[in-house]
Amino acid sequence: MPYYIYVVTSLETASTKSVNLVTDFENFKLAKSEVRRLRSEERLPDNQAYKIIFADDTAQAEQRLSEFREEPIAKEWEK
């Protein structure tokens, strides 16, 4: 299964996201180094981020990146 690199854009509603495929790699180390290079060379707007995801295909990757995930609840001792 390949590692996909996406640009994830959070839209006005927190539960809506747009995803755009950048590239894919068979090796995690190569994907990780490419994302680090992209993050250092290209500044994205505040509502966008580079993400790496491991999935069977692009459809599964896009579905997993687009699903709503609740914010973790910070415990009192974690603040």
PyMOL Python script that loads the backbone (N, CA, C, O; Angstrom):
from pymol import cmd

cmd.read_pdbstr("""\
ATOM      1  N   MET A   1       0.847  -1.182   0.000  1.00  0.00           N
ATOM      2  CA  MET A   1       0.000   0.000   0.000  1.00  0.00           C
ATOM      3  C   MET A   1       0.889   1.240   0.000  1.00  0.00           C
ATOM      4  O   MET A   1       1.871   1.311   0.739  1.00  0.00           O
ATOM      5  N   PRO A   2       0.539   2.200  -0.824  1.00  0.00           N
ATOM      6  CA  PRO A   2       1.359   3.415  -0.907  1.00  0.00           C
ATOM      7  C   PRO A   2       1.011   4.446   0.169  1.00  0.00           C
ATOM      8  O   PRO A   2      -0.036   4.383   0.814  1.00  0.00           O
ATOM      9  N   TYR A   3       1.917   5.379   0.332  1.00  0.00           N
ATOM     10  CA  TYR A   3       1.739   6.545   1.197  1.00  0.00           C
ATOM     11  C   TYR A   3       1.391   7.714   0.288  1.00  0.00           C
ATOM     12  O   TYR A   3       2.131   8.021  -0.646  1.00  0.00           O
ATOM     13  N   TYR A   4       0.274   8.360   0.557  1.00  0.00           N
ATOM     14  CA  TYR A   4      -0.177   9.480  -0.253  1.00  0.00           C
ATOM     15  C   TYR A   4       0.088  10.785   0.474  1.00  0.00           C
ATOM     16  O   TYR A   4      -0.057  10.868   1.694  1.00  0.00           O
ATOM     17  N   ILE A   5       0.477  11.801  -0.277  1.00  0.00           N
ATOM     18  CA  ILE A   5       0.650  13.148   0.275  1.00  0.00           C
ATOM     19  C   ILE A   5      -0.456  14.017  -0.298  1.00  0.00           C
ATOM     20  O   ILE A   5      -0.635  14.105  -1.513  1.00  0.00           O
ATOM     21  N   TYR A   6      -1.195  14.656   0.599  1.00  0.00           N
ATOM     22  CA  TYR A   6      -2.315  15.511   0.217  1.00  0.00           C
ATOM     23  C   TYR A   6      -2.148  16.899   0.811  1.00  0.00           C
ATOM     24  O   TYR A   6      -1.474  17.084   1.825  1.00  0.00           O
ATOM     25  N   VAL A   7      -2.780  17.876   0.155  1.00  0.00           N
ATOM     26  CA  VAL A   7      -3.003  19.181   0.757  1.00  0.00           C
ATOM     27  C   VAL A   7      -4.446  19.159   1.215  1.00  0.00           C
ATOM     28  O   VAL A   7      -5.359  19.017   0.401  1.00  0.00           O
ATOM     29  N   VAL A   8      -4.658  19.301   2.528  1.00  0.00           N
ATOM     30  CA  VAL A   8      -5.998  19.275   3.113  1.00  0.00           C
ATOM     31  C   VAL A   8      -6.390  20.704   3.453  1.00  0.00           C
ATOM     32  O   VAL A   8      -5.677  21.405   4.171  1.00  0.00           O
ATOM     33  N   THR A   9      -7.537  21.124   2.925  1.00  0.00           N
ATOM     34  CA  THR A   9      -8.041  22.471   3.153  1.00  0.00           C
ATOM     35  C   THR A   9      -9.289  22.389   4.021  1.00  0.00           C
ATOM     36  O   THR A   9     -10.275  21.755   3.645  1.00  0.00           O
ATOM     37  N   SER A  10      -9.242  23.029   5.178  1.00  0.00           N
ATOM     38  CA  SER A  10     -10.418  23.113   6.048  1.00  0.00           C
ATOM     39  C   SER A  10     -11.281  24.259   5.552  1.00  0.00           C
ATOM     40  O   SER A  10     -10.828  25.399   5.457  1.00  0.00           O
ATOM     41  N   LEU A  11     -12.529  23.944   5.238  1.00  0.00           N
ATOM     42  CA  LEU A  11     -13.435  24.971   4.729  1.00  0.00           C
ATOM     43  C   LEU A  11     -14.128  25.663   5.893  1.00  0.00           C
ATOM     44  O   LEU A  11     -13.840  25.370   7.054  1.00  0.00           O
ATOM     45  N   GLU A  12     -15.037  26.576   5.587  1.00  0.00           N
ATOM     46  CA  GLU A  12     -15.650  27.415   6.618  1.00  0.00           C
ATOM     47  C   GLU A  12     -16.287  26.628   7.749  1.00  0.00           C
ATOM     48  O   GLU A  12     -16.181  27.020   8.911  1.00  0.00           O
ATOM     49  N   THR A  13     -16.942  25.535   7.429  1.00  0.00           N
ATOM     50  CA  THR A  13     -17.486  24.702   8.496  1.00  0.00           C
ATOM     51  C   THR A  13     -16.410  23.705   8.895  1.00  0.00           C
ATOM     52  O   THR A  13     -15.747  23.126   8.034  1.00  0.00           O
ATOM     53  N   ALA A  14     -16.239  23.508  10.155  1.00  0.00           N
ATOM     54  CA  ALA A  14     -15.148  22.673  10.657  1.00  0.00           C
ATOM     55  C   ALA A  14     -15.241  21.224  10.179  1.00  0.00           C
ATOM     56  O   ALA A  14     -14.227  20.529  10.119  1.00  0.00           O
ATOM     57  N   SER A  15     -16.432  20.768   9.844  1.00  0.00           N
ATOM     58  CA  SER A  15     -16.592  19.377   9.449  1.00  0.00           C
ATOM     59  C   SER A  15     -16.382  19.148   7.954  1.00  0.00           C
ATOM     60  O   SER A  15     -16.432  18.005   7.500  1.00  0.00           O
ATOM     61  N   THR A  16     -16.151  20.201   7.183  1.00  0.00           N
ATOM     62  CA  THR A  16     -15.979  20.075   5.742  1.00  0.00           C
ATOM     63  C   THR A  16     -14.522  20.304   5.365  1.00  0.00           C
ATOM     64  O   THR A  16     -13.905  21.288   5.773  1.00  0.00           O
ATOM     65  N   LYS A  17     -13.982  19.368   4.572  1.00  0.00           N
ATOM     66  CA  LYS A  17     -12.586  19.480   4.139  1.00  0.00           C
ATOM     67  C   LYS A  17     -12.491  19.182   2.652  1.00  0.00           C
ATOM     68  O   LYS A  17     -13.265  18.396   2.105  1.00  0.00           O
ATOM     69  N   SER A  18     -11.530  19.822   2.016  1.00  0.00           N
ATOM     70  CA  SER A  18     -11.220  19.565   0.622  1.00  0.00           C
ATOM     71  C   SER A  18      -9.822  18.952   0.583  1.00  0.00           C
ATOM     72  O   SER A  18      -8.923  19.420   1.281  1.00  0.00           O
ATOM     73  N   VAL A  19      -9.632  17.911  -0.225  1.00  0.00           N
ATOM     74  CA  VAL A  19      -8.327  17.251  -0.306  1.00  0.00           C
ATOM     75  C   VAL A  19      -7.843  17.239  -1.751  1.00  0.00           C
ATOM     76  O   VAL A  19      -8.617  16.982  -2.674  1.00  0.00           O
ATOM     77  N   ASN A  20      -6.551  17.520  -1.938  1.00  0.00           N
ATOM     78  CA  ASN A  20      -5.927  17.511  -3.257  1.00  0.00           C
ATOM     79  C   ASN A  20      -4.664  16.667  -3.196  1.00  0.00           C
ATOM     80  O   ASN A  20      -3.768  16.931  -2.395  1.00  0.00           O
ATOM     81  N   LEU A  21      -4.602  15.660  -4.041  1.00  0.00           N
ATOM     82  CA  LEU A  21      -3.446  14.770  -4.077  1.00  0.00           C
ATOM     83  C   LEU A  21      -2.235  15.505  -4.633  1.00  0.00           C
ATOM     84  O   LEU A  21      -2.316  16.166  -5.669  1.00  0.00           O
ATOM     85  N   VAL A  22      -1.103  15.380  -3.927  1.00  0.00           N
ATOM     86  CA  VAL A  22       0.154  15.957  -4.392  1.00  0.00           C
ATOM     87  C   VAL A  22       0.970  14.879  -5.091  1.00  0.00           C
ATOM     88  O   VAL A  22       1.349  15.037  -6.251  1.00  0.00           O
ATOM     89  N   THR A  23       1.240  13.785  -4.386  1.00  0.00           N
ATOM     90  CA  THR A  23       2.013  12.674  -4.948  1.00  0.00           C
ATOM     91  C   THR A  23       1.857  11.448  -4.059  1.00  0.00           C
ATOM     92  O   THR A  23       1.173  11.504  -3.037  1.00  0.00           O
ATOM     93  N   ASP A  24       2.485  10.344  -4.441  1.00  0.00           N
ATOM     94  CA  ASP A  24       2.468   9.144  -3.607  1.00  0.00           C
ATOM     95  C   ASP A  24       3.825   8.466  -3.651  1.00  0.00           C
ATOM     96  O   ASP A  24       4.590   8.628  -4.601  1.00  0.00           O
ATOM     97  N   PHE A  25       4.111   7.695  -2.593  1.00  0.00           N
ATOM     98  CA  PHE A  25       5.378   6.981  -2.443  1.00  0.00           C
ATOM     99  C   PHE A  25       5.111   5.586  -1.899  1.00  0.00           C
ATOM    100  O   PHE A  25       4.140   5.376  -1.172  1.00  0.00           O
ATOM    101  N   GLU A  26       5.953   4.648  -2.242  1.00  0.00           N
ATOM    102  CA  GLU A  26       5.868   3.296  -1.701  1.00  0.00           C
ATOM    103  C   GLU A  26       6.593   3.179  -0.359  1.00  0.00           C
ATOM    104  O   GLU A  26       6.355   2.237   0.397  1.00  0.00           O
ATOM    105  N   ASN A  27       7.465   4.125  -0.069  1.00  0.00           N
ATOM    106  CA  ASN A  27       8.319   4.076   1.108  1.00  0.00           C
ATOM    107  C   ASN A  27       7.981   5.243   2.029  1.00  0.00           C
ATOM    108  O   ASN A  27       7.900   6.383   1.570  1.00  0.00           O
ATOM    109  N   PHE A  28       7.780   4.979   3.335  1.00  0.00           N
ATOM    110  CA  PHE A  28       7.422   6.038   4.282  1.00  0.00           C
ATOM    111  C   PHE A  28       8.536   7.068   4.430  1.00  0.00           C
ATOM    112  O   PHE A  28       8.255   8.264   4.509  1.00  0.00           O
ATOM    113  N   LYS A  29       9.780   6.635   4.468  1.00  0.00           N
ATOM    114  CA  LYS A  29      10.889   7.584   4.645  1.00  0.00           C
ATOM    115  C   LYS A  29      10.940   8.601   3.513  1.00  0.00           C
ATOM    116  O   LYS A  29      11.187   9.784   3.750  1.00  0.00           O
ATOM    117  N   LEU A  30      10.707   8.150   2.287  1.00  0.00           N
ATOM    118  CA  LEU A  30      10.693   9.073   1.149  1.00  0.00           C
ATOM    119  C   LEU A  30       9.511  10.032   1.233  1.00  0.00           C
ATOM    120  O   LEU A  30       9.656  11.224   0.960  1.00  0.00           O
ATOM    121  N   ALA A  31       8.347   9.520   1.607  1.00  0.00           N
ATOM    122  CA  ALA A  31       7.161  10.375   1.754  1.00  0.00           C
ATOM    123  C   ALA A  31       7.380  11.410   2.849  1.00  0.00           C
ATOM    124  O   ALA A  31       7.034  12.579   2.681  1.00  0.00           O
ATOM    125  N   LYS A  32       7.947  10.986   3.959  1.00  0.00           N
ATOM    126  CA  LYS A  32       8.197  11.881   5.088  1.00  0.00           C
ATOM    127  C   LYS A  32       9.179  12.984   4.710  1.00  0.00           C
ATOM    128  O   LYS A  32       8.965  14.147   5.052  1.00  0.00           O
ATOM    129  N   SER A  33      10.245  12.633   4.012  1.00  0.00           N
ATOM    130  CA  SER A  33      11.226  13.647   3.613  1.00  0.00           C
ATOM    131  C   SER A  33      10.638  14.609   2.588  1.00  0.00           C
ATOM    132  O   SER A  33      10.965  15.796   2.600  1.00  0.00           O
ATOM    133  N   GLU A  34       9.776  14.118   1.701  1.00  0.00           N
ATOM    134  CA  GLU A  34       9.126  14.998   0.719  1.00  0.00           C
ATOM    135  C   GLU A  34       8.174  15.971   1.398  1.00  0.00           C
ATOM    136  O   GLU A  34       8.141  17.147   1.035  1.00  0.00           O
ATOM    137  N   VAL A  35       7.401  15.511   2.372  1.00  0.00           N
ATOM    138  CA  VAL A  35       6.492  16.409   3.093  1.00  0.00           C
ATOM    139  C   VAL A  35       7.286  17.459   3.866  1.00  0.00           C
ATOM    140  O   VAL A  35       6.902  18.628   3.897  1.00  0.00           O
ATOM    141  N   ARG A  36       8.361  17.060   4.473  1.00  0.00           N
ATOM    142  CA  ARG A  36       9.197  18.038   5.189  1.00  0.00           C
ATOM    143  C   ARG A  36       9.750  19.087   4.228  1.00  0.00           C
ATOM    144  O   ARG A  36       9.783  20.275   4.550  1.00  0.00           O
ATOM    145  N   ARG A  37      10.187  18.642   3.037  1.00  0.00           N
ATOM    146  CA  ARG A  37      10.702  19.575   2.030  1.00  0.00           C
ATOM    147  C   ARG A  37       9.595  20.529   1.586  1.00  0.00           C
ATOM    148  O   ARG A  37       9.817  21.737   1.502  1.00  0.00           O
ATOM    149  N   LEU A  38       8.408  19.997   1.303  1.00  0.00           N
ATOM    150  CA  LEU A  38       7.288  20.841   0.878  1.00  0.00           C
ATOM    151  C   LEU A  38       6.915  21.859   1.952  1.00  0.00           C
ATOM    152  O   LEU A  38       6.681  23.030   1.652  1.00  0.00           O
ATOM    153  N   ARG A  39       6.862  21.413   3.192  1.00  0.00           N
ATOM    154  CA  ARG A  39       6.499  22.315   4.295  1.00  0.00           C
ATOM    155  C   ARG A  39       7.521  23.428   4.472  1.00  0.00           C
ATOM    156  O   ARG A  39       7.156  24.556   4.804  1.00  0.00           O
ATOM    157  N   SER A  40       8.789  23.126   4.257  1.00  0.00           N
ATOM    158  CA  SER A  40       9.822  24.147   4.435  1.00  0.00           C
ATOM    159  C   SER A  40       9.907  25.103   3.244  1.00  0.00           C
ATOM    160  O   SER A  40      10.256  26.271   3.420  1.00  0.00           O
ATOM    161  N   GLU A  41       9.593  24.627   2.034  1.00  0.00           N
ATOM    162  CA  GLU A  41       9.719  25.457   0.838  1.00  0.00           C
ATOM    163  C   GLU A  41       8.464  26.237   0.503  1.00  0.00           C
ATOM    164  O   GLU A  41       8.555  27.367   0.024  1.00  0.00           O
ATOM    165  N   GLU A  42       7.306  25.669   0.740  1.00  0.00           N
ATOM    166  CA  GLU A  42       6.053  26.301   0.346  1.00  0.00           C
ATOM    167  C   GLU A  42       5.187  26.560   1.570  1.00  0.00           C
ATOM    168  O   GLU A  42       4.716  25.621   2.212  1.00  0.00           O
ATOM    169  N   ARG A  43       4.982  27.806   1.887  1.00  0.00           N
ATOM    170  CA  ARG A  43       4.092  28.171   2.984  1.00  0.00           C
ATOM    171  C   ARG A  43       2.653  28.119   2.486  1.00  0.00           C
ATOM    172  O   ARG A  43       2.309  28.739   1.480  1.00  0.00           O
ATOM    173  N   LEU A  44       1.827  27.382   3.194  1.00  0.00           N
ATOM    174  CA  LEU A  44       0.407  27.281   2.854  1.00  0.00           C
ATOM    175  C   LEU A  44      -0.398  28.236   3.714  1.00  0.00           C
ATOM    176  O   LEU A  44       0.048  28.625   4.794  1.00  0.00           O
ATOM    177  N   PRO A  45      -1.583  28.620   3.246  1.00  0.00           N
ATOM    178  CA  PRO A  45      -2.466  29.438   4.098  1.00  0.00           C
ATOM    179  C   PRO A  45      -2.803  28.699   5.389  1.00  0.00           C
ATOM    180  O   PRO A  45      -2.614  27.486   5.488  1.00  0.00           O
ATOM    181  N   ASP A  46      -3.296  29.429   6.363  1.00  0.00           N
ATOM    182  CA  ASP A  46      -3.590  28.850   7.677  1.00  0.00           C
ATOM    183  C   ASP A  46      -4.622  27.730   7.635  1.00  0.00           C
ATOM    184  O   ASP A  46      -4.614  26.854   8.500  1.00  0.00           O
ATOM    185  N   ASN A  47      -5.503  27.745   6.652  1.00  0.00           N
ATOM    186  CA  ASN A  47      -6.545  26.720   6.592  1.00  0.00           C
ATOM    187  C   ASN A  47      -6.128  25.496   5.774  1.00  0.00           C
ATOM    188  O   ASN A  47      -6.959  24.631   5.497  1.00  0.00           O
ATOM    189  N   GLN A  48      -4.848  25.412   5.385  1.00  0.00           N
ATOM    190  CA  GLN A  48      -4.349  24.275   4.619  1.00  0.00           C
ATOM    191  C   GLN A  48      -3.170  23.619   5.328  1.00  0.00           C
ATOM    192  O   GLN A  48      -2.446  24.263   6.086  1.00  0.00           O
ATOM    193  N   ALA A  49      -2.989  22.309   5.064  1.00  0.00           N
ATOM    194  CA  ALA A  49      -1.877  21.572   5.665  1.00  0.00           C
ATOM    195  C   ALA A  49      -1.514  20.391   4.769  1.00  0.00           C
ATOM    196  O   ALA A  49      -2.370  19.829   4.086  1.00  0.00           O
ATOM    197  N   TYR A  50      -0.240  20.025   4.782  1.00  0.00           N
ATOM    198  CA  TYR A  50       0.207  18.801   4.104  1.00  0.00           C
ATOM    199  C   TYR A  50      -0.041  17.627   5.039  1.00  0.00           C
ATOM    200  O   TYR A  50       0.245  17.709   6.234  1.00  0.00           O
ATOM    201  N   LYS A  51      -0.572  16.532   4.498  1.00  0.00           N
ATOM    202  CA  LYS A  51      -0.834  15.331   5.289  1.00  0.00           C
ATOM    203  C   LYS A  51      -0.334  14.113   4.533  1.00  0.00           C
ATOM    204  O   LYS A  51      -0.454  14.035   3.310  1.00  0.00           O
ATOM    205  N   ILE A  52       0.232  13.154   5.277  1.00  0.00           N
ATOM    206  CA  ILE A  52       0.607  11.854   4.721  1.00  0.00           C
ATOM    207  C   ILE A  52      -0.422  10.853   5.226  1.00  0.00           C
ATOM    208  O   ILE A  52      -0.799  10.872   6.398  1.00  0.00           O
ATOM    209  N   ILE A  53      -0.878   9.973   4.324  1.00  0.00           N
ATOM    210  CA  ILE A  53      -1.818   8.942   4.734  1.00  0.00           C
ATOM    211  C   ILE A  53      -1.481   7.630   4.032  1.00  0.00           C
ATOM    212  O   ILE A  53      -1.118   7.610   2.855  1.00  0.00           O
ATOM    213  N   PHE A  54      -1.607   6.556   4.769  1.00  0.00           N
ATOM    214  CA  PHE A  54      -1.346   5.201   4.285  1.00  0.00           C
ATOM    215  C   PHE A  54      -2.692   4.567   3.963  1.00  0.00           C
ATOM    216  O   PHE A  54      -3.524   4.400   4.854  1.00  0.00           O
ATOM    217  N   ALA A  55      -2.917   4.209   2.691  1.00  0.00           N
ATOM    218  CA  ALA A  55      -4.221   3.660   2.302  1.00  0.00           C
ATOM    219  C   ALA A  55      -4.065   2.735   1.098  1.00  0.00           C
ATOM    220  O   ALA A  55      -3.046   2.745   0.407  1.00  0.00           O
ATOM    221  N   ASP A  56      -5.115   1.930   0.867  1.00  0.00           N
ATOM    222  CA  ASP A  56      -5.126   1.015  -0.273  1.00  0.00           C
ATOM    223  C   ASP A  56      -5.123   1.760  -1.603  1.00  0.00           C
ATOM    224  O   ASP A  56      -4.419   1.377  -2.538  1.00  0.00           O
ATOM    225  N   ASP A  57      -5.914   2.828  -1.680  1.00  0.00           N
ATOM    226  CA  ASP A  57      -6.008   3.601  -2.917  1.00  0.00           C
ATOM    227  C   ASP A  57      -6.396   5.039  -2.594  1.00  0.00           C
ATOM    228  O   ASP A  57      -6.634   5.384  -1.436  1.00  0.00           O
ATOM    229  N   THR A  58      -6.456   5.880  -3.637  1.00  0.00           N
ATOM    230  CA  THR A  58      -6.762   7.294  -3.405  1.00  0.00           C
ATOM    231  C   THR A  58      -8.174   7.502  -2.863  1.00  0.00           C
ATOM    232  O   THR A  58      -8.403   8.417  -2.072  1.00  0.00           O
ATOM    233  N   ALA A  59      -9.113   6.670  -3.275  1.00  0.00           N
ATOM    234  CA  ALA A  59     -10.489   6.819  -2.783  1.00  0.00           C
ATOM    235  C   ALA A  59     -10.553   6.608  -1.271  1.00  0.00           C
ATOM    236  O   ALA A  59     -11.203   7.377  -0.562  1.00  0.00           O
ATOM    237  N   GLN A  60      -9.880   5.570  -0.778  1.00  0.00           N
ATOM    238  CA  GLN A  60      -9.867   5.316   0.660  1.00  0.00           C
ATOM    239  C   GLN A  60      -9.129   6.436   1.391  1.00  0.00           C
ATOM    240  O   GLN A  60      -9.567   6.873   2.456  1.00  0.00           O
ATOM    241  N   ALA A  61      -8.025   6.898   0.837  1.00  0.00           N
ATOM    242  CA  ALA A  61      -7.257   7.979   1.465  1.00  0.00           C
ATOM    243  C   ALA A  61      -8.090   9.247   1.576  1.00  0.00           C
ATOM    244  O   ALA A  61      -8.116   9.885   2.629  1.00  0.00           O
ATOM    245  N   GLU A  62      -8.772   9.616   0.493  1.00  0.00           N
ATOM    246  CA  GLU A  62      -9.581  10.828   0.506  1.00  0.00           C
ATOM    247  C   GLU A  62     -10.764  10.707   1.463  1.00  0.00           C
ATOM    248  O   GLU A  62     -11.135  11.680   2.119  1.00  0.00           O
ATOM    249  N   GLN A  63     -11.354   9.521   1.543  1.00  0.00           N
ATOM    250  CA  GLN A  63     -12.469   9.309   2.469  1.00  0.00           C
ATOM    251  C   GLN A  63     -11.993   9.453   3.910  1.00  0.00           C
ATOM    252  O   GLN A  63     -12.666  10.087   4.723  1.00  0.00           O
ATOM    253  N   ARG A  64     -10.844   8.871   4.232  1.00  0.00           N
ATOM    254  CA  ARG A  64     -10.332   8.951   5.605  1.00  0.00           C
ATOM    255  C   ARG A  64      -9.911  10.365   5.974  1.00  0.00           C
ATOM    256  O   ARG A  64     -10.092  10.781   7.118  1.00  0.00           O
ATOM    257  N   LEU A  65      -9.354  11.111   5.025  1.00  0.00           N
ATOM    258  CA  LEU A  65      -8.950  12.489   5.306  1.00  0.00           C
ATOM    259  C   LEU A  65     -10.154  13.421   5.437  1.00  0.00           C
ATOM    260  O   LEU A  65     -10.082  14.430   6.138  1.00  0.00           O
ATOM    261  N   SER A  66     -11.245  13.093   4.775  1.00  0.00           N
ATOM    262  CA  SER A  66     -12.427  13.964   4.775  1.00  0.00           C
ATOM    263  C   SER A  66     -13.371  13.720   5.942  1.00  0.00           C
ATOM    264  O   SER A  66     -14.216  14.567   6.233  1.00  0.00           O
ATOM    265  N   GLU A  67     -13.246  12.578   6.619  1.00  0.00           N
ATOM    266  CA  GLU A  67     -14.196  12.298   7.690  1.00  0.00           C
ATOM    267  C   GLU A  67     -13.958  13.207   8.889  1.00  0.00           C
ATOM    268  O   GLU A  67     -12.834  13.622   9.174  1.00  0.00           O
ATOM    269  N   PHE A  68     -15.051  13.501   9.578  1.00  0.00           N
ATOM    270  CA  PHE A  68     -15.020  14.402  10.737  1.00  0.00           C
ATOM    271  C   PHE A  68     -14.408  13.694  11.932  1.00  0.00           C
ATOM    272  O   PHE A  68     -14.794  12.576  12.273  1.00  0.00           O
ATOM    273  N   ARG A  69     -13.454  14.357  12.562  1.00  0.00           N
ATOM    274  CA  ARG A  69     -12.850  13.839  13.789  1.00  0.00           C
ATOM    275  C   ARG A  69     -12.997  14.894  14.871  1.00  0.00           C
ATOM    276  O   ARG A  69     -12.627  16.052  14.678  1.00  0.00           O
ATOM    277  N   GLU A  70     -13.535  14.490  15.997  1.00  0.00           N
ATOM    278  CA  GLU A  70     -13.741  15.435  17.091  1.00  0.00           C
ATOM    279  C   GLU A  70     -12.416  15.830  17.714  1.00  0.00           C
ATOM    280  O   GLU A  70     -11.453  15.063  17.721  1.00  0.00           O
ATOM    281  N   GLU A  71     -12.392  17.047  18.235  1.00  0.00           N
ATOM    282  CA  GLU A  71     -11.206  17.537  18.932  1.00  0.00           C
ATOM    283  C   GLU A  71     -10.993  16.708  20.193  1.00  0.00           C
ATOM    284  O   GLU A  71     -11.963  16.395  20.882  1.00  0.00           O
ATOM    285  N   PRO A  72      -9.763  16.347  20.513  1.00  0.00           N
ATOM    286  CA  PRO A  72      -9.537  15.623  21.759  1.00  0.00           C
ATOM    287  C   PRO A  72      -9.827  16.529  22.958  1.00  0.00           C
ATOM    288  O   PRO A  72      -9.571  17.732  22.918  1.00  0.00           O
ATOM    289  N   ILE A  73     -10.351  15.946  23.995  1.00  0.00           N
ATOM    290  CA  ILE A  73     -10.666  16.703  25.204  1.00  0.00           C
ATOM    291  C   ILE A  73      -9.412  16.745  26.073  1.00  0.00           C
ATOM    292  O   ILE A  73      -8.881  15.709  26.473  1.00  0.00           O
ATOM    293  N   ALA A  74      -8.956  17.948  26.351  1.00  0.00           N
ATOM    294  CA  ALA A  74      -7.773  18.113  27.187  1.00  0.00           C
ATOM    295  C   ALA A  74      -8.162  17.959  28.649  1.00  0.00           C
ATOM    296  O   ALA A  74      -9.070  18.634  29.133  1.00  0.00           O
ATOM    297  N   LYS A  75      -7.482  17.085  29.334  1.00  0.00           N
ATOM    298  CA  LYS A  75      -7.719  16.900  30.767  1.00  0.00           C
ATOM    299  C   LYS A  75      -7.073  18.065  31.518  1.00  0.00           C
ATOM    300  O   LYS A  75      -6.193  18.741  30.985  1.00  0.00           O
ATOM    301  N   GLU A  76      -7.502  18.291  32.725  1.00  0.00           N
ATOM    302  CA  GLU A  76      -6.999  19.413  33.513  1.00  0.00           C
ATOM    303  C   GLU A  76      -5.481  19.362  33.661  1.00  0.00           C
ATOM    304  O   GLU A  76      -4.832  20.406  33.593  1.00  0.00           O
ATOM    305  N   TRP A  77      -4.901  18.195  33.860  1.00  0.00           N
ATOM    306  CA  TRP A  77      -3.467  18.078  34.067  1.00  0.00           C
ATOM    307  C   TRP A  77      -2.684  18.179  32.748  1.00  0.00           C
ATOM    308  O   TRP A  77      -1.458  18.284  32.776  1.00  0.00           O
ATOM    309  N   GLU A  78      -3.365  18.151  31.603  1.00  0.00           N
ATOM    310  CA  GLU A  78      -2.688  18.276  30.321  1.00  0.00           C
ATOM    311  C   GLU A  78      -2.586  19.720  29.844  1.00  0.00           C
ATOM    312  O   GLU A  78      -1.894  20.002  28.865  1.00  0.00           O
ATOM    313  N   LYS A  79      -3.259  20.622  30.516  1.00  0.00           N
ATOM    314  CA  LYS A  79      -3.282  22.025  30.075  1.00  0.00           C
ATOM    315  C   LYS A  79      -2.004  22.726  30.411  1.00  0.00           C
ATOM    316  O   LYS A  79      -1.852  23.911  30.113  1.00  0.00           O
TER     317      LYS A  79
END
""", "prot")
cmd.dss("prot")
cmd.show_as("cartoon", "prot")
cmd.util.cbc("prot")
cmd.orient("prot")
